């Protein structure tokens, strides 16, 4: 049971991180490889603020959300929009956005590496204390329980929003056919900005919760999670809310099994292995569609 609880906890962090990435990729066709840098730099910013003043969990979470959303908006306006305007076709734009995201991510990574000298950083100056709750043979920390609740609530909210709200339906229509959606009066730029802000906020939130849960992270931690999120999305199917949840918890379960049954040295290879197998046998993902419809 303790291993199952560990799977749920780890899967929730993967889900929270991958959810924002899946949202932008599955609707506005932006595979943001700067997502990991947003995750890391939101926590790094909170770490810098905590060097000057004490903050509790709510304010740190809020700070991570705001920093993540602002970073994502800046990347969209200053980089991705410019690429889309100048690209000769959609395929070229997608490839340039992918490469551009990698390039943009280097900037916050270099800043954090320079300041920390690549040493781990955390929130030891926070007034919030991570406590462990014991229920029989089960042990769980308060931050792990919070991570599970937040991840599941945001996942349900995102799924319902996309399926039921007017804005969500408009966003899904962009994912199906952006040109037709534009002819119907849907403002793609406005929807893209909202989507990127939500995605960045989720990255910042997951960064704060992950840092609290782990105790400390490094400047490179976002890159590691980026590969895992990519595996979750590919496994479940691009644009599928059910798929990204399945991918997150399946990956967490696979890594937990490898970690508990072996020396643990193969854990990082699980993500790459899953990506390879899915692309080889089911390119559309478990819950993806055979066509290119990403909603």
C-alpha positions in Angstrom: 0.0 0.0 0.0 2.9 2.4 0.7 4.2 1.8 -2.8 0.8 2.5 -4.3 0.6 5.8 -2.3 4.1 6.7 -3.6 2.8 6.0 -7.2 -0.2 8.3 -6.6 2.0 11.1 -5.2 4.6 10.9 -7.9 2.0 10.6 -10.6 0.2 13.7 -9.3 3.4 15.8 -9.7 3.9 14.4 -13.2 0.2 15.1 -14.0 0.4 18.7 -12.7 3.6 19.4 -14.7 2.5 17.6 -17.9 -1.1 19.0 -17.9 0.0 22.5 -18.9 2.3 21.2 -21.6 -0.4 18.9 -23.0 -2.9 21.8 -23.0 -0.8 24.0 -25.3 0.3 21.1 -27.5 -3.1 19.7 -28.0 -5.0 22.9 -28.7 -2.8 25.7 -30.1 -0.1 23.3 -31.5 2.7 24.7 -29.3 5.1 22.1 -27.9 6.8 24.3 -25.4 10.2 22.9 -24.5 10.7 25.9 -22.3 8.1 24.4 -19.9 10.8 22.8 -17.7 12.7 26.1 -17.4 9.5 27.8 -16.2 9.0 25.0 -13.7 12.5 25.5 -12.3 12.7 29.3 -12.5 9.4 29.8 -10.6 10.8 27.9 -7.7 14.2 29.7 -8.1 12.4 33.1 -7.9 10.6 32.0 -4.7 13.9 30.8 -3.3 15.4 34.3 -4.0 12.5 36.1 -2.4 12.8 33.8 0.7 16.4 35.0 1.1 15.0 38.4 1.9 11.8 37.7 3.8 9.8 34.9 5.3 6.7 33.6 3.5 4.2 30.9 4.2 2.9 28.3 1.8 0.0 30.2 0.3 2.2 33.2 -0.7 4.9 31.0 -2.1 2.4 29.1 -4.2 0.9 32.4 -5.4 4.4 33.6 -6.3 5.1 30.4 -8.3 1.8 30.7 -10.2 2.4 34.3 -11.1 6.0 33.9 -12.1 5.2 30.8 -14.2 2.3 32.6 -16.0 4.3 35.7 -16.7 7.3 33.7 -18.0 5.0 31.7 -20.3 3.3 34.9 -21.6 6.7 36.5 -22.3 7.9 33.4 -24.2 4.7 33.4 -26.2 4.8 37.1 -27.1 8.5 37.6 -27.6 9.4 34.3 -29.2 6.6 32.0 -30.4 4.3 34.7 -31.9 7.3 36.1 -33.8 8.1 32.6 -35.1 4.5 32.0 -36.2 4.3 35.4 -38.1 7.5 34.7 -40.0 7.2 30.9 -40.7 6.3 30.0 -44.3 3.9 27.2 -43.2 2.5 25.4 -40.1 5.0 22.5 -40.1 8.0 24.9 -40.3 6.5 27.0 -37.4 6.1 23.9 -35.2 9.7 22.9 -35.7 11.0 26.4 -35.1 8.9 26.8 -32.0 10.3 23.5 -30.7 13.9 24.7 -31.3 13.1 28.2 -30.0 11.7 26.8 -26.8 14.9 24.9 -26.2 16.9 28.1 -26.9 14.8 30.3 -24.6 15.0 27.7 -21.8 18.8 28.1 -21.7 18.5 31.7 -20.4 16.8 31.0 -17.0 18.8 27.8 -16.7 22.1 29.8 -17.0 20.9 32.4 -14.5 20.0 29.8 -11.9 23.2 27.8 -12.5 25.3 30.9 -12.1 23.6 32.0 -8.9 23.5 28.6 -7.2 26.7 27.3 -8.8 24.6 24.3 -9.8 24.0 23.4 -6.1 20.5 22.4 -4.9 18.2 25.1 -3.6 15.0 24.9 -1.6 12.6 26.7 0.7 14.3 26.2 4.1 13.5 29.9 5.0 9.8 29.3 4.6 7.5 29.4 7.6 5.8 26.3 6.3 6.8 23.0 7.8 6.6 19.6 6.0 5.0 17.1 8.4 4.5 13.4 8.0 1.1 11.9 8.7 0.9 8.3 9.8 -2.2 6.2 9.2 -1.6 2.6 10.2 1.3 1.4 8.0 0.9 4.3 5.6 3.0 7.5 5.7 2.3 10.6 3.7 3.5 14.2 4.1 1.1 17.1 4.1 2.7 18.5 1.0 2.2 15.2 -0.8 -1.4 15.1 0.1 -1.8 18.7 -1.1 -0.1 17.8 -4.4 -2.5 14.9 -5.0 -5.6 17.1 -4.3 -4.4 20.0 -6.4 -3.3 17.9 -9.4 -6.6 16.0 -9.5 -8.7 19.1 -9.0 -6.9 21.0 -11.8 -7.1 18.0 -14.1 -10.9 17.7 -13.6 -11.3 21.5 -14.0 -9.2 21.6 -17.2 -11.2 18.7 -18.7 -14.6 20.2 -17.8 -13.5 23.6 -19.1 -12.4 22.2 -22.4 -15.6 20.2 -22.8 -18.3 22.4 -21.4 -17.2 26.1 -21.5 -17.6 28.4 -24.4 -13.9 29.4 -24.2 -12.9 25.7 -24.0 -14.9 24.8 -27.1 -13.3 27.7 -28.9 -9.9 26.4 -27.9 -10.7 22.9 -29.1 -11.9 24.3 -32.4 -8.5 25.9 -32.9 -6.9 22.5 -32.3 -9.1 21.0 -35.0 -8.8 23.7 -37.7 -7.3 27.1 -36.8 -8.3 28.7 -40.1 -11.9 27.7 -39.9 -12.0 28.8 -36.2 -10.6 32.2 -37.3 -13.4 32.6 -39.9 -15.9 31.9 -37.2 -14.6 34.9 -35.2 -12.4 33.1 -32.7 -9.5 35.2 -31.6 -6.6 32.7 -31.8 -4.0 35.1 -30.3 -6.2 35.9 -27.3 -6.9 32.2 -26.7 -3.2 31.3 -27.1 -2.2 33.9 -24.5 -4.8 32.6 -22.0 -3.7 29.0 -22.7 0.0 29.8 -22.3 -0.6 31.7 -19.1 -2.6 28.8 -17.6 0.1 26.4 -18.7 2.9 28.5 -17.2 1.0 28.9 -14.0 0.6 25.1 -13.7 4.4 24.7 -14.3 5.1 27.2 -11.6 2.7 25.6 -9.1 4.2 22.1 -9.8 7.7 23.6 -9.3 6.8 25.0 -5.8 5.1 21.8 -4.7 7.8 19.6 -6.1 10.5 21.6 -4.3 8.7 21.5 -1.0 8.1 17.7 -1.4 11.7 16.9 -2.4 13.3 19.4 -0.1 15.4 20.9 -2.8 15.9 20.9 -6.6 18.7 21.9 -8.9 18.7 24.2 -12.0 18.6 21.1 -14.2 15.5 19.5 -12.5 13.1 21.0 -15.0 14.9 19.3 -17.9 14.5 15.9 -16.3 10.8 16.4 -15.7 10.4 17.8 -19.3 11.3 14.4 -20.7 9.0 12.6 -18.3 6.1 15.0 -19.3 6.8 14.3 -22.9 6.6 10.6 -22.2 3.3 11.0 -20.4 1.7 13.0 -23.3 3.0 10.6 -26.0 1.8 7.6 -24.0 -1.7 8.9 -23.4 -2.2 10.7 -26.7 -1.6 14.4 -27.6 -4.5 16.6 -26.5 -6.3 13.9 -24.5 -7.0 15.0 -20.9 -7.7 11.3 -19.9 -4.5 10.3 -21.8 -2.2 12.7 -19.9 -3.5 11.4 -16.6 -3.1 7.8 -17.7 0.4 8.6 -18.9 1.4 10.3 -15.7 0.3 7.6 -13.3 1.5 4.8 -15.6 4.9 6.3 -15.8 5.0 6.8 -12.0 4.0 3.2 -11.5 6.6 1.9 -13.9 9.4 4.0 -12.3 8.3 2.8 -8.8 8.4 -0.8 -9.8 11.9 -0.4 -11.4 13.1 1.5 -8.3 11.8 -1.1 -5.8 12.7 -4.2 -7.8 16.2 -3.1 -9.0 19.1 -1.0 -7.9 17.2 2.0 -9.3 19.8 2.9 -12.0 17.3 2.2 -14.8 14.6 4.6 -13.5 15.5 7.4 -15.9 15.6 5.0 -18.9 11.9 4.2 -18.4 10.7 7.5 -19.9 12.8 7.1 -23.1 11.7 3.4 -23.3 8.0 4.3 -23.1 8.4 7.0 -25.7 10.1 4.6 -28.1 7.6 1.8 -27.6 4.6 4.0 -28.1 6.0 5.7 -31.2 6.8 2.3 -32.5 3.5 0.4 -31.9 0.9 3.2 -31.3 2.0 6.6 -32.5 -1.3 8.2 -31.6 -1.0 7.1 -27.9 -3.3 5.0 -25.9 -6.2 7.5 -25.9 -5.2 9.4 -29.0 -6.9 9.3 -32.3 -5.5 7.9 -35.5 -6.1 11.2 -37.3 -4.4 14.4 -36.4 -7.3 15.8 -34.5 -5.9 17.0 -31.1 -8.9 17.6 -29.0 
